[in-house]
Amino acid sequence: METSSASVRIHKFLADRGVCSRRKAEELVAQGLVEVNGQIARIGQSVDPAVDRVKANGKPVVSQDARKIALVMNKPKGVVCTNADDLGAQTVFDLLPSQYRKLHLYCCGRLDKESEGLVVLTNDGEFKQALTHPSGNIVKRYQVAVNRAIDPSVAAQFIKGVHSEGEVLRAQKIVLESAGPDASRRAEIRLTQGKKRQIRRMFEEFGYYVKTLRRTQIGAFVLRKIPLGAARLLTQKERQMLLKTSNVIEEPVSLRPLRREATPTARQRRYAEQKERAQRPDNRPFSKRKLVNAKEGDNILPPRTRRTGTRSFSEKQPARARPTASPVPRDSRGRSRRTGAARPKDRARY
């Protein structure tokens, strides 16, 4: 049977009409749930959207809004990336304005329920295929915080590959944080794979528990100025940035601080300035008045003294000798030869 230039494959046709993803469309065709002109469709069959009548799950596939859009969202925790959750959890599509909920959007690269960050939503099948297919080799950046310090040897093993559930999980690059609160427990991981719960599974193989996980960048597009739970339309330029495999920002994006750093008080600033002053060998600071002409290491202060009661004694001075009186010449009776006075018996002798 000849096919016109407007013909497309059945799975692409269903994805473009917003019925399901391409992979799910192939499963529906294999199960015999898709009909073309009253006949069961075959895998790989081509259809002409202008002529052929297609049904999926017994319902006719109608053309949707021809406008193809793409949204970017800052996904919060506790929200799932699916169109409908069997357990009744809130989905990313519940957070969208009402005018976007009827466009049959799909997630381009999901995040699990406990993760947050950059998520792309679109009804453009070709754009989704280019963004999520492994052949695109598009780098995605994640910020992760775990329950204990990350061993550098574990980070090296992530790049070599980690075996988990019959799959080999690899990271393109891992950057260990060196500054900020709990820096030894935080890292930035770059992936080109898109396995389910990949980063969490990699850490779990080495006994780590992932506390926070946030996606910050896809391709050359960095998540900026979008509050948690908010979304906005992507421009055509930003779509091209998402698909870029080069010109990616090389500086690691710092993790969000766990708490805002407080401004130091005047007392803390004075203490910091005092610590930066020149120190003597005994770790005592120089006097401000004598520091002008003193060299580092000179002992320009007197030895430290201690107070006992109301008098001050130096630890390094010898004890003061007790004063003695000069002897007075006396006769055999004890009288002074100079004045003739008798020896005083009612007062201390000097």
JOMOHU-V570412 format. One record per backbone hydrogen bond with DSSP energy under -0.5 kcal/mol. NH is the residue of the N-H (numbers start at 0). CO is the residue of the C=O. If there is no record, write none. Layout:
# JOMOHU-V570412
((NH | CO) (NH | CO))
This chain:
# JOMOHU-V570412
((6 | 3) (7 | 46) (9 | 44) (12 | 8) (13 | 9) (14 | 10) (15 | 11) (16 | 12) (17 | 14) (18 | 13) (19 | 13) (24 | 20) (25 | 21) (26 | 22) (27 | 23) (28 | 24) (29 | 25) (30 | 26) (31 | 28) (32 | 27) (34 | 54) (35 | 38) (36 | 52) (38 | 35) (40 | 33) (44 | 41) (46 | 7) (48 | 5) (48 | 46) (50 | 47) (51 | 47) (53 | 51) (54 | 34) (55 | 58) (56 | 32) (57 | 32) (58 | 55) (60 | 53) (61 | 59) (68 | 66) (70 | 120) (71 | 231) (72 | 118) (73 | 229) (74 | 72) (74 | 116) (77 | 112) (78 | 75) (78 | 112) (79 | 89) (80 | 110) (81 | 79) (87 | 84) (91 | 79) (93 | 90) (94 | 90) (94 | 91) (95 | 92) (99 | 96) (100 | 96) (100 | 97) (102 | 99) (105 | 121) (107 | 119) (108 | 106) (114 | 111) (115 | 212) (116 | 74) (117 | 214) (118 | 72) (119 | 107) (120 | 70) (121 | 105) (122 | 68) (123 | 68) (124 | 122) (127 | 123) (128 | 124) (129 | 125) (130 | 126) (131 | 127) (132 | 128) (135 | 132) (136 | 133) (139 | 190) (140 | 216) (141 | 188) (142 | 213) (143 | 186) (144 | 211) (145 | 184) (146 | 208) (149 | 183) (150 | 148) (153 | 150) (154 | 150) (155 | 151) (156 | 152) (157 | 153) (158 | 154) (159 | 155) (160 | 156) (161 | 168) (163 | 161) (163 | 166) (166 | 163) (168 | 161) (168 | 166) (170 | 157) (171 | 189) (172 | 189) (174 | 187) (175 | 173) (176 | 185) (182 | 179) (184 | 181) (185 | 182) (186 | 143) (187 | 174) (188 | 141) (189 | 172) (190 | 139) (197 | 194) (200 | 196) (201 | 197) (202 | 198) (203 | 199) (204 | 200) (205 | 202) (206 | 203) (207 | 202) (210 | 144) (210 | 208) (211 | 144) (213 | 142) (214 | 115) (215 | 140) (215 | 213) (216 | 140) (217 | 220) (218 | 138) (219 | 240) (220 | 217) (221 | 219) (222 | 215) (223 | 221) (228 | 73) (229 | 226) (231 | 71) (233 | 69) (238 | 234) (239 | 235) (240 | 236) (241 | 237) (242 | 238) (243 | 240) (253 | 251) (268 | 264) (269 | 265) (270 | 266) (271 | 267) (272 | 268) (273 | 269) (274 | 270) (275 | 271) (276 | 272) (276 | 273) (279 | 283) (282 | 279) (285 | 277) (290 | 286) (297 | 294) (299 | 297) (305 | 312) (307 | 310) (310 | 307) (312 | 305) (314 | 303) (324 | 349) (330 | 334) (333 | 330) (335 | 340) (336 | 328) (339 | 335))
